[in-house]
Amino acid sequence: MTASASRYGTGDGGPGRSARWDIARLNPPSRLWGSNGVAFGPDGRLYVAQFLAGQISAVDPATADIEVIVPMDGPVQSPDDLAFGADGSMYIADLVPGRVWRRSPEGDYTLVSDQVRVPNGITCVGDRLFVNEMKMNGRLLELFPDGRDPVVLTEGLALGNAMQLGPDGCLYYPHMVTGEVWRIPADGGSPERVAQDVHEPVAVRFDRGGVLTVLSRGKAGIVTRIDLHGSGARTVTTSGVVGLDNAAFDAENRMYVSSYASGGVTEMHPDGRTREIVPMGLDGPFGLTVDLGGTVYAADHYRVAALPRTGVRDPGEVRTQGNLQLTHSVTADDGLLHTTSQYGEVRTHDPANGITHVRASGLNRPTGITTAPDGRTVVAETGAGRIVALDADDTLTVLAEGIGHPVDVAFDAEGRCYVSDDELGTVLRIDDIDGGATPVTLADGLRAPQGLAVLGDELFTVETGRRTLTAISLTTGERRVEAEDLPVGLPPGTSRGDPALFTHGMPGAPRLFAGLTTAPDGTLLLSANGEGTVLRLRRTHGTETAT
């Protein structure tokens, strides 16, 4: 593999082509598809597991060069953590399918075990291999690459995660749910709690001096250091790195951290100061919306992100608006943000006070969301093939069903409803959503249309199957390609199966969704989820509309 300047390819060829629209990025491309487990390899590079992408890359901390080592179309589906054995082999916790892999120094893959449920934290002690489960009542096991049956060291973990051998020969691991750190001898014995009241612990690490370092998965980026084998003193620092996931110390005791929420690799000093190695960015994005003030919000799986206002000319910083886990579409409505999660919920978030209200749960993979002319929240319930609405009292009404695979929904000025189906390749129109009207086909033969937006007398959709923005006339149904070569979906030439959405009662991997929305200034905003940006499309002077 060669070093890449972009997660979408080997260079930056621009965000697409159009003769009718000026295309600009609101934020810089992300170089990683999120960042989860990290570990230094025998070559001195930092290896980064990217759960959402299903790939592992090596980062040179000195130059920030990135090389893909485990590609997303290989046997590994959802790597969440990794470790290196004494012989240089890489061991990978493949979370969703419940597999643990060995990648030899020559690049050959061997399945070590498929008997671990939700494997996450993984560590090597010489030639020995240990892994724990990120689930309630999870286990910590020793695995054997030679095929021997796993040995269970202990059970009862309240969501295990990144763990490491301590100076005393014990394995240290977090209980994410209870805010505790535990240890157990590597050869077995009784587990012992060594720290409690630790803020949302997600990773347990020891620096070169033997100081216990615990990372928090919360918005503040808290790091707790405990001199467990010395004075016992505890220090807490706040870094501001949202959604810390894992850490690794180099030979000079420099700590490098990853972020599941915003990707990137950051060097972090003991006093909380940080230095970006690989800049953070968007893991997706998925759905998009713009409020009346022009602020752009992106649903980004682990959060809702706020981007620069639509009038800003140069790419700017992405910040976390709300630490809303598992968010995949969003729409602004009178100061509120309505969101969907593919894991079944519709929520309303108030950015002013940070309060989030769950309005519906147990839905079958809700994706696109919008506000109807009468104020109801309308959702494409993808897994159920339905369009549903929630009123002010959160009463759910089915507006249409039997649609197949609806992923987005939009309304025109006349109150007609439009639905995209990315499996059938169609856009449907529902003329009377409360009158039981049968959906009619506005356009077919499209290639995986997803995001929808109405602008004037045209409907726009993102055809992710051919990476285009397509305009459809609302009156004639004629269509025209408005932009091409958009960085949406997987990198060109890449194919991979979708891991399961759920695994043993825990969230698995979401489906990609390229959102589209309009801004108050008449521009279009598009979710370029292949490169991790939001694109602003502004119509060039004198261009025509579809007829």
N, C-alpha and C positions, 0 to 999 in steps of 0.2 A: 504494500500500500504506500501511497505517496502522501506527503504532508498536504493538508488542505487549509485554505484560507476561509472556507465556508462549510457549514455542515451540509449544504445542498450540492456541493460539487468541489472542483479543484480551484476555483477562483470566483471572483465577483463579476459576473457578466451583466449585472444590472437587474432590476426587479421586473423585467418584462418589456414587451414592445407594443406600441400602439401609435397609429397615425391620427387618432381622434382624441386621445387623452394624454396629458402630461402625468407621468407616474413618478411619485416620490415616496421615500420611506419616512415614516414618522419616528422610527427608532433604528439603530444599527442592527444588522443581522446577528443572530446568536450563533456562536461557533459550536456549542454543544446542545444536545436535546435534553437539557436538564443535567444534573450531575449528582450521583448517588455514592456508592462505595468508591473509595480511593485507596490505592496502595502503591508504594514505590516498588518498581520491578528491579530485576538484577542489573538492568542497563542504566539505572539511575533516573529513569523517567517516571512520572506519576501516571498511573493507569486509572482511568475514570469509567465507571459503569454508568450507562445511560439507560435507565429503566424504560422510559417511554419509547425510546428508539429501538431498543433491543440490540445495542451495540456497545463496544468498549473501545476507548481511544487512549492513546499514550500522549501525554503532554510533557514537553520539555520545559521545566520551570524557568530556565535561563532565557529561552527565546520565545516561549509560548507557542512554538510549533506544535501542531496536532496531527497525529497519524492514527487512522482507524486500524485497529488490530483485530477486533472481532466484529465483522460486518453485520448489518441488520438483516441480511438475507441468509445468514448461516443457521446452524442448529440451535443457537441460544435465542430464546424469545424475549426474556424480560430480566436482564441481569440487574440485581440490586446491590450486590456486594461481591468482592473478590479478594483473594489472598494468594500469596506466592509460597510454594513449598521450597524445601532446601535444594532441590535439583533444578529450580527455575520454572517449574510447572505453575501455571495459573489455574486456580480453582475458583469456580464461578457459582454463585447462588442464583439460580434461575427461578424467580419467585412464583410466577403464575402457574406454570405447568408442574411445579414441585420437583425440580430436577437440580442436581449438583453435577457440574461438569469439570473435567480436567482438560486443559489445553496444554499440550506438551511444548517444550521450547521449540520444537520443529513446526508447531502449528496444527498438530493433529488433535482431534476431539475424542474424548472417551466419556461415556456416561458413568459417573461414580455411583449415583443413587437416584431413584425416582420414588423413594419412600419417605421423603421429608415434606411435610405440609407447610406451605408458605415459607420456604427457606429464605433467610435474610442474613443475619450476622454470620460471618464465616472467618475463620482464622486458622493459621498453620502454626504448629509448634514442632519445628524441625520437619520430620517426615509425617507427623501426625496431623490429622484434619478434623476440625470441629465446626459444627454449624448449629444455629438455633432457629426457632420458628417464630415468625411474627404473627401470632394469633393468641387468643386467650387460652390458657392452659397449654401453652406451647412447650415444646421439649428442647433440651440441649443434648446433642448427640455427637459421638465420635464416629466418623465414617472411614471406610477403608477402600482405597483405590484398587486393591487386589480382589475385591468382590466379596469380602467377608460381610456378614450381617452387621448392621449398625449397632452400636452400644448406646443406650440411653443413659446419660449421666444424671439428669433430673428432669422433672416435669413442673407444671404450674407456672410457667413464665407468663407474665401479663404483657404480651407483645414484646418479644425479644428483638434485638437489633445488633448493631455493630459491637463486637466484643474483642477482647485481647487478653493475652496471658500477662499476668502481673509479675513483679519481681519475686513474689513469694511462691511462684509455681501454680497459682490458682488462675482460673479463667474468670474474668470480670465481665459482666453483662448488665444491660439496663432492663428494667420493667417500665416500659413507656407509659403504661396506664396509671401506675401507682406512684411514679416519681421516685423510684428507688434504684440503687445499684446493688447487685448481688455478686457473690463469688462462689466458686466450687473448685476443689482440687482437680487438676487435669486427669488424675487417675481415678477419680470418683470419690464420693463421700457425701457429706451433708452440706447443702447450700447454706450460705450465711449472708445476711444483709449487712452491708458495710456502709451504706449511706441512704438517708431518706430525705424527703422534702427537697429533692433536686428538681429544678424546673424542667418539665417535659423532656426527660433524658432520651436521646435518640442514639447516641454513640458514646462508647467508653474507650478511652485511649490512655496510654502512658507515654509521657515524654521521655527523653533520654536520661533524665535524672530520676525517673521512677515516680514522678508526680502524676496522680490520677487526674485525667482531664475528661470532663463530661460535657457534651454538646447538647443544647436545647433545640428542639425542632420548631420553636415558636417564632413569632414575628420579630422579636427584639434581638435575636441572635445571641442569646446568653450562653456564656461558657463558665462552668464551675470547675475550679481547681482545688483538689484536696490532697494535702501532703499526708497521705494515708500511712505511709511507713516512716514518717518523721514526726513532726510536731502535731500533726492532725489538723493544722489550720486550713480553713476553707476561704477561698476568695472567689468573688463573682464579678465578671466583667460583661459588659454589653457591647456587642460589636456592630449591631445594625444589619448584619447579614441575615436576611429573612430565610427561614426554613433550612437551617443547618442540617446536614445529613451525616457527614462523616469527616474524618481527619486523618492525616498522616504526617509523621515527623521525619525530616531528612537527617542526614548524618551530622549536620550542624545544629540539630534540634529546632529547626524552623518548622512551624506548623502550617500545613496547607489544608484548607477546608473546602468542602463541596456544599452545594445547596440544591435540594430537591425542588424547591419552589422557583428558583430563578437561574439555575445552572451556574456555569462559570467555575473558576478555581481562584481562591483568594489566600494569600499569605496573611496570617493573623498573629500579631504580637501578643504577649501576655497581658499587656495593658489595654487590649481591645483595638489598637490601631490596626488598620488593614491596608493591604496593597494588592490590587487586582493583577492576577496573572492572565487568566482568561476572563474577559468581562462577562458579567451576568446579563441576562436578557429574558426572553420569553421562552417557555417550554413548548408552547403551541405557536400561535394562539388559536383559539377556537372561535366562539361567537364574539361579535363586536356591537357596540352601541355608542352613541354620542348624545350628551345631554344638551340642553338649550344654551348653555354657556360655551359649548364647543369642546368640552373635555371628552376625550376618547377613553372608553373602558373596554378591556379585553378579558374575556373568560379564558383563564390559562391553567386549567386543571387544578392546580394547588392554590389558586388565589384569583382575585379579580385585580388586574393591573390597570393603572392609570397612565396614559401616555400624554405627550405634549398636545396642546390644543391644535385643532385642524389648521389654523392659520400660520403655525410655525414653519419656517422654511427649511431649517436644518434638522437632521435627526437628533433626538434628545433622549433623556434618561427615562427609563421605565421605573415606576414606583408601585409598591403594593398598596392598593386602596383598601382591600379587605382580605384577611387571611381565610377566605372561604374555600375550604377544601373541596375538591372534586366538582368544579364548576366548569360548564361547557358551553353555555350560551347566556347572553345577558341583554336586557333591554332597559333603557332609561325611561322613566315615567314620573313626571311631576316631582323631581327631587329624589326619587327612589330608584333602586336597581332591582329588577326582577331577574332571577337566574334559574337555570336548570342544571341538574346534575344527571349524567347518564346512569347514575346509580339509584335513580328513582325519585328524587326530590325536586320540588319547585319552591324557591325561597325568595323572600323580599329583604333586601339589605338597605338600611338607611345610612348613607355615608356621613351624615351630620353627627350621628351619635354612635355609630358602629354597631347598632343592634340589628340582628338578623332574625327573621321570623320564617319558620317552615310552614308553608301553606298547603303542601300536598306531599305525600310520601307513598312509596309502594308502587309508583308508576313504572311502566316497562320502557326504560331507556328514553326518557324525554330529552329532546335535543333543542331544536329551534324554538324561540319564544318571541312574542311581540305583544303589543297592546292594541286591542280592537278599537274601532271608532267609539264604541259605547263604554270604553274604559275597562272592559274585562281583559284579563291576562290569558292569551291564547298560546297553546303549546302543541308542537308536533311530538306526539308520543310514538317514537320511532318503532320500538319493539312490538307495540300493540297495533300498529297500522291505523292510528286514530289521530284526530285533531280534537283537543279538549280545551275547555275554557274554565277559568276560575273567577268568580265574582268577588265583590268586596268582602263577603262573608266567608270566602274560601270554599264555597260550594262548587263542586266540579260538575260540569255538563259536557256530554259528548256531542260535538258538533258534526263530526263525520267519522266514519269508520270503514274498514275494508279497503284502505288506500294502498296497502303494500308496505312501503318502507319510507314514510315521510320523514324528512330531516329538517326542513325549514318552512316557515310560514310568514306571509306578509299580506298587507291590505293596501288597496288603492284608494283614491279619493272618493270613489263611489261606494266604498264599503265591501267590495268584492274581495274574497280571500284567495290567496295563491299558495300552493304547496309544491315543494320539490320532492321528488322521489329519486334517490341516487342509485337505486338498484334497477328500476324499470326505465330510467333515463327520461322521465317525463316531468312536466310542470302542469299541474292541474289548477282549474279555477272553480271556486264554489261561489255561485252568484248570490245565494241567500243562506247564510250559515245557520239561521234559526228556523228556516222553513223546510228543512229536510231536502234541500236541492241536491241532486246527484252531481258529483264533481264531473267536469268536462275537461278534456285534454286541450290545453293551450299550445303545448309544444311536446313533441316526442322525438325519439332518435338522438337525444342528448347523451353525453357521456359523463355519468355520475354528477349531475347537477346538485349543488348543495346550497350555499348561501343565496338568499333572495333579497332584492331591494327594488322598490318602485320609485322611479324618478320621472315626473311628468307623465307622459302617456306611454312610457316604456317600463318593462320589467327586466331587471338584470339578474343574471345568475352566474355563479362560478362553476364551470364545467371542470371538475377536478380530474376527470379522465383524460382530457386533452389540454389541460392547463390554460384555459381561456376564460375571458369574461365575455358573455354573450348577452346581447340585447334582444328582447322580444317585444314586438308591438302589441299593445293591449287591444288594439282594434282589429288588426289583420292577422296577427299571429306570426308575421314574418320575423325572421331573426337575422342577426348580423354579428360577426365576431368583432368585438371592440378592442380586445387586448389579447396578446399571445405570450407564450413562454413564461407564464407566471410561476413563481416558485411556490406551488401548492402541492400538497401530497408528499409522497416519498420521492427521494432523488431519482432522476431519470435512470432507467435501466435497473432499478431495484424493485424486488418483489418480496413480500413477506406475508405470512399468514397472520391473522388477528389472534393474539392471545385472548383467553377468556376474560369476560368483563368482571366475573366474580371468581374467587377461589377460596374454598373452605370458609365461606361466610365473610371473607375479607375482600376489599376492592381489588380487582385485577387491573387490566390495562384498558383505557378508553379507546373509542374509535375516533379517528381524525375527522375534523369538521372544519371546513373553510367558510367562515362567516362573511357576510356582506351587509353594509348598511349605508344610509345616506346621512350627510351632515347638514346643519342649518344653512351653510353657505353654498349648497348645491353640489358638493363634491361627493364622490363615492369613497368608502373605506373598505378595504379588502384584507382578509386574514391570509397572509402569506405564510402559512404554517410550515412550509418546507424550509424556510430560512429563518423563521422566528421574528418576522416583522409585521407591522401594519402598513399597508400601502394606501396612499392618498392619490386618487385619480381625479384630475381636474380637466374638464372638457376644454379642448383647444378652441380658439376663436373660429367661428364659421363652420363648425362641423355639423353634419345633418343628424337627424334622428331616424330610427327605423320606420319604414312605412309599410 
